[in-house]
Amino acid sequence: MAVPKRKLSKARRDKRRSNVWKLTLPGFSKCTQCGELKLSHRVCPSCGYYKGKEIIKKEA
């Protein structure tokens, strides 16, 4: 079984455990047409609108 040869310093241990490298949640925004949450700068998947214009025709 692998056993460390030397004690890990607090700085090295804490650097590894820090949240710097962890992924963050993508920025969601509300759609101006339907109010659903969508990714910023993308067409709304539920209504098909982007910046107040219909991009994808969706049937209600």
N, C-alpha and C positions, 0 to 999 in steps of 0.2 A: 504494500500500500504506500502511496506517495505521502511523504512527510516533509514539511518545509525545513530547510537547513538553517535559516535565519528568521528572526522575528521581523514581521512586517511593521514598518513605522506607521504612526498614526496618520501622517500626511499621505502616504501611499494608499493606505486602507481607505481613508476618507475621500481621496481623489476618485477611487474606483466606485465608491458608493454614491457619489454626487449625482445630481439630477441633470447635469450638463448634457450628457449624451442621450438621454431618454427622449422619445418622440413626444411631440405636443399634439394636442387636438387641432384639427383643421378649423379655420375661421368660418363659422356659419353666419349667415345673415338671413333676414326675413325677405321673402319675395314680395315685391310691391303690389303684385296683382292678387295672389291668392293667400299670402301670409304664411306659407309653409317655409320651413327652414331649408336653405339650399347653400351650396358652396359659393363663395364670392367669385365674381367674374365668370359665372357659368350660367347656362340656360337652366331655368327651373324645370326639374324633371316632372313635376305634377301638372303644370299648366302650359309650359313651353314658351314662356315669355322671358325676354332679356332686355333690360333698360326700357321697359314700357312698350316694346315691340314684340309682336308674335313671330317667333322664329320657327317653331315646330308646331304644326297643326295638331291639336289634341281634340278628340271628340268627347263631349261631356256626357 
